[in-house]
Amino acid sequence: MAKLKHLVSCAANRLQQASGLDLNEARIEIRALMQHSLGDVDHAWLIAHGDETVTDALRARFESLLARRIEGEPVAHILGRREFYGRDFIVTPDTLIPRSDTETLVEAALDRIPVGQTCEILDMGTGTGAIGITLALERPQAKVTIVDYSEAALAIARENARQLSTHNVTALHSDWFSALGGRRFDLIVSNPPYIEAADPHLQQGDLRFEPITALASGADGLDDIRILSTQAADHLITNGWLMLEHGYQQGAAVRTLLQQHGFANIGTATDLAGHERVTLGQLA
């Protein structure tokens, strides 16, 4: 009978060979699948019990999850959750999977919201709610409105807010600004669709399993960013901030759009890999 640590090691090699993942990435994913198979034990438990014998029942549960991952299904969908900014968020095929790059957007927003200060924040195209809910939890004096065009995604966002005991978030069904009337905010944040519609990456990896409407935005990937940069001024207070996540090659184009629509103090923040990831501007 195989030991737990040996099964994990062999499975990581199998996943790496089948998926082309870096071996370290494959090991991280396999650990997550095994921890889930064991009833969501933590990493320390897995290490401490590495010499235990694998039961037939455990092997069957684990092999079922591994087969789904080898077929390409994202780990976040298999587990039904993804960690973002230190918290677990429910994830389904109706939502974009939260990614660590988007924490750059959260950090940029938090830098402009002093602790204890009241303010109104709008999270556009919220998906799982990860951005808006995180800001609400990190700045409990803020009032956060999260909006999405997808009712299914909005239902997930509401459930994430409930499970994380977020009491300063309001969810609203809206096609971008259409349901907001004349409301104005101190800060508008968004991780909109920004991939080019013909980009071959949309047919590769995890992206195959995510909603295309949350990923692609026209021939150059900027259609939704154009809408946001054009209409945001009507929903910001004077000196309010607009912050947009975008592709690593789109920083210059987004800076130009913000400049064309009356924003000042325009800048771009880089992600952990050093790529331009979030462009922001202040309404003059």
Secondary structure by P-SEA (a helix, b strand, c coil): cccaaaaaaaaaaaaaaaccccaaaaaaaaaaaaaaaaccccaaaaaaaccccccaaaaaaaaaaaaaaaacccccccccccccccbbbbbccccccccccaaaaaaaaaaaccccccbbbbbcccccaaaaaaaaaacccbbbbbbbccaaaaaaaaaaaaaaccccbbbbbcccccccccccccbbbbbcccccccccccccccccccccccccccccccaaaaaaaacccccccccbbbbbbbccccaaaaaaaaaaaccccccccccccccccbbbbbcc
